[in-house]
């Protein structure tokens, strides 16, 4: 996965952090959690606010579907 694979990252974050409301996660923590995913292979320094926000919103949509 890389930074633009927001749906795949969202699903992986759902599995890694069940029950966490994505909107409560700070971008600094979100970045660390994405980098820690076993399938993540992109440059850790290539993240930015727009990419993290897109990941957070994709994760939020998945999370809402589970509620």
N, C-alpha and C positions, 0 to 999 in steps of 0.2 A: 504494500500500500504506500501511497504517497499523499502529500497534503491535499491534492485535489480529489481524492477518493472519499469524499465526505460521507456517503451513505455506508460504505464498508467500514469506515472508521467508527461511525455512529453505532453500528451493530456490534462491533468489537467492544466499544466502550460500555454498551448496555450489558454485555456479558461480564466484563471486567469489574464494573461498578454498579451492580444491581441495586435498584431502589434510590439511586442518587438522582435528584432533580437537576438536570443539566444547567438550568438557569442559575443555580446556586454556586456553580463552579467558576472560579476565577480563571482568566485566560492563562495566567502563569501556570496554574495547576493543570489546566486542560492540555497545554503544550507538553508538559511533563508526562501526563498520562498517555497522550498519543505516541510520544517517542518511546514509551515503555512497552507499547504493544508489540508482541512477538513478530507480527506480520509487517510492521512498519519498516520501510527501507529507504525513505527519503532523507535528504539533508536536514538535520535538526535546525539548522540556522536559516532554512528557507521559509519558515513560518512567518506569518504576519497577522495583523488584527483581522483583516478580511477573511483569510483562510480559516482562522480559529472561530470566527463568528459563524461562518458557513457550516463548519463541523458541529458547533454547538446547536445551531438551529436544526440540523439534520438529526442530531441525537435527541433533541427535544421532541421532534415529531415522532420518532420511534418510541420515546418514553411515554408520550401522551397516548399512543395506540395501546400501550400495555396497561394504562390506568383504568 
